[in-house]
Amino acid sequence: MNLDPQQPTTTDIPASSPDETAGLSDDMTSLPGLSTWPKVYLFVVVVFIAYVVFLTVLSRAFA
């Protein structure tokens, strides 16, 4: 419990206002080549498909 009136409490600290975060979009990822979430999802799906194809080719080549 803080009884000193000179020390700030957590309620005295202003929270970030919506104006401060207005420039940031929820769609932005901050990744250099994948700037939006749909691009990230597409990349993940493409890499997964390429990995499955690679494993299928290897399993047929060495079976």
C-alpha positions as CSV (number, residue, x, y, z in Angstrom):
1,M,0.0,0.0,0.0
2,N,1.4,3.4,-1.1
3,L,0.8,6.1,1.5
4,D,3.3,8.6,0.1
5,P,1.4,11.2,-2.0
6,Q,4.5,12.1,-3.9
7,Q,5.0,8.7,-5.4
8,P,2.9,7.8,-8.4
9,T,0.7,4.7,-8.2
10,T,-0.3,2.5,-11.1
11,T,-3.5,4.4,-11.5
12,D,-1.5,7.7,-12.0
13,I,0.3,6.3,-15.1
14,P,-1.7,7.1,-18.2
15,A,-2.5,4.1,-20.4
16,S,-1.7,4.2,-24.1
17,S,-4.5,5.9,-25.9
18,P,-6.0,4.6,-29.2
19,D,-4.6,7.6,-31.0
20,E,-1.0,6.4,-30.2
21,T,-1.6,3.0,-31.8
22,A,-3.8,4.3,-34.7
23,G,-0.8,4.0,-37.1
24,L,-0.5,0.2,-36.5
25,S,-2.7,-2.2,-38.3
26,D,-3.7,-5.6,-37.1
27,D,-3.0,-6.9,-40.6
28,M,0.7,-6.0,-40.4
29,T,3.2,-8.7,-39.3
30,S,6.6,-6.8,-39.2
31,L,8.2,-9.7,-41.1
32,P,10.4,-8.4,-43.9
33,G,9.1,-10.4,-46.8
34,L,5.6,-11.3,-45.5
35,S,4.0,-8.0,-44.6
36,T,0.4,-9.2,-44.1
37,W,-1.1,-12.2,-42.4
38,P,-2.7,-13.7,-45.6
39,K,0.8,-13.8,-47.1
40,V,2.1,-15.6,-44.0
41,Y,-0.7,-18.2,-44.2
42,L,-0.1,-18.7,-47.9
43,F,3.6,-19.2,-47.2
44,V,3.0,-21.8,-44.5
45,V,0.6,-23.7,-46.7
46,V,3.0,-23.7,-49.7
47,V,5.9,-24.8,-47.5
48,F,3.8,-27.6,-46.0
49,I,2.7,-28.8,-49.5
50,A,6.3,-28.7,-50.8
51,Y,7.4,-30.7,-47.7
52,V,4.8,-33.4,-48.3
53,V,5.7,-33.6,-52.0
54,F,9.4,-33.9,-51.1
55,L,8.7,-36.7,-48.6
56,T,6.5,-38.5,-51.1
57,V,9.3,-38.3,-53.8
58,L,11.9,-39.5,-51.4
59,S,9.7,-42.4,-50.2
60,R,9.1,-43.6,-53.7
61,A,12.7,-43.2,-54.7
62,F,14.1,-45.2,-51.8
63,A,11.3,-47.8,-51.5
